[in-house]
Amino acid sequence: VQLQASGGGLVQAWGSLRLSCVASGRTFSGYAWFRQAPGKGREFVAGSTWRGEKKEYADSVKGRFTISRDNRDNTMYLRMNSLKPEDTAVYYCAARLDWALRSNDYAYWGQGTLVTVSS
């Protein structure tokens, strides 16, 4: 099983980015994006059941970020709009075999991709 994240980069405040995470090896019940800012712990950003019946977002990103998945190639996405400097972090994709989306005990993790938002 492998998760490969990409799409990070440098963007100005109020800009947009889309992160991608390709999953291979099996299917899952839930997936999510987490982030870790410099000097801080890892935090939940957004999560979804595999088929999209249920989606959850951290209050700090609600209305700005959208989690989704492409059924054709098992690619997971995080669309980030209206980015703020406080969104600067390493973003990780993760997948699990149940629906505890906000829990951080995911079995499978991608390698992380850095998002830097300049003011």
C-alpha positions in Angstrom: 0.0 0.0 0.0 1.4 3.4 -1.0 0.1 7.0 -0.8 2.0 9.5 -2.8 1.2 13.2 -2.2 2.0 16.1 -4.4 0.9 19.6 -5.3 2.4 21.8 -2.6 4.3 25.0 -3.3 4.5 28.7 -2.6 1.4 30.8 -3.1 0.3 34.3 -2.1 -2.4 34.9 0.4 -5.9 34.5 -1.1 -4.5 32.2 -3.8 -5.4 28.6 -4.4 -3.7 25.2 -4.6 -4.8 21.7 -5.2 -3.1 18.9 -3.5 -3.2 15.3 -4.9 -2.6 12.0 -3.3 -2.5 8.8 -5.4 -3.4 5.6 -3.5 -2.3 2.2 -4.7 -2.4 -1.3 -3.3 -6.0 -1.4 -2.0 -9.2 0.5 -1.4 -10.1 2.1 1.9 -13.1 3.1 4.0 -12.0 6.7 4.8 -9.3 9.2 3.9 -8.2 12.5 5.1 -5.7 15.4 5.0 -3.7 16.5 8.0 -1.2 19.3 8.3 1.7 20.2 10.6 2.8 23.7 10.9 6.4 24.6 12.1 6.6 24.0 15.8 3.1 22.6 16.1 1.5 19.2 16.3 -0.3 17.5 13.4 -3.9 18.6 13.0 -6.9 17.3 11.1 -7.9 19.3 8.1 -10.5 17.4 6.2 -11.8 13.8 5.9 -14.2 11.8 3.8 -15.6 8.4 3.5 -14.3 6.6 0.5 -17.5 7.0 -1.5 -18.1 10.6 -0.3 -21.2 10.0 1.8 -19.7 11.9 4.7 -17.2 14.7 4.7 -15.8 16.6 7.7 -13.7 19.8 7.9 -11.8 21.6 10.6 -13.5 24.8 11.5 -10.4 26.8 10.4 -10.8 25.6 6.7 -14.6 25.1 6.4 -15.8 27.0 3.4 -12.4 27.4 1.9 -11.1 23.8 1.4 -12.8 20.9 -0.4 -11.9 17.2 -0.1 -12.7 14.9 -3.0 -11.6 11.7 -4.7 -11.5 10.6 -8.4 -13.0 7.1 -8.7 -11.2 6.4 -11.9 -7.7 6.4 -10.6 -8.0 6.5 -6.7 -6.6 9.9 -6.5 -7.5 12.0 -3.5 -7.6 15.8 -3.7 -7.6 18.8 -1.3 -8.7 21.9 -3.1 -7.6 25.0 -1.1 -9.0 28.4 -1.8 -8.5 31.8 -0.1 -5.3 30.6 1.4 -4.0 32.4 4.5 -0.4 32.6 5.9 -1.6 30.5 8.8 -2.3 27.6 6.4 1.4 27.2 5.9 2.3 23.7 6.8 3.3 20.3 5.6 0.2 18.6 4.4 -0.2 14.8 4.7 -2.8 12.5 3.1 -3.9 9.5 5.0 -6.2 6.5 4.6 -7.9 4.1 7.0 -10.2 1.0 7.0 -13.0 2.5 9.1 -14.9 5.8 9.3 -13.2 7.5 12.3 -12.2 10.4 10.0 -11.0 12.8 12.7 -8.9 10.3 14.6 -5.2 10.6 13.9 -4.5 6.8 14.2 -4.6 6.3 10.4 -2.8 3.2 9.2 -1.6 4.6 6.0 0.2 7.9 5.4 1.7 9.8 2.5 5.0 11.5 2.7 3.8 15.1 3.0 3.9 18.1 0.7 4.9 21.6 1.8 2.5 24.5 1.4 3.8 28.0 2.0 1.5 31.0 1.9 3.1 34.4 1.8 1.4 37.5 3.0 
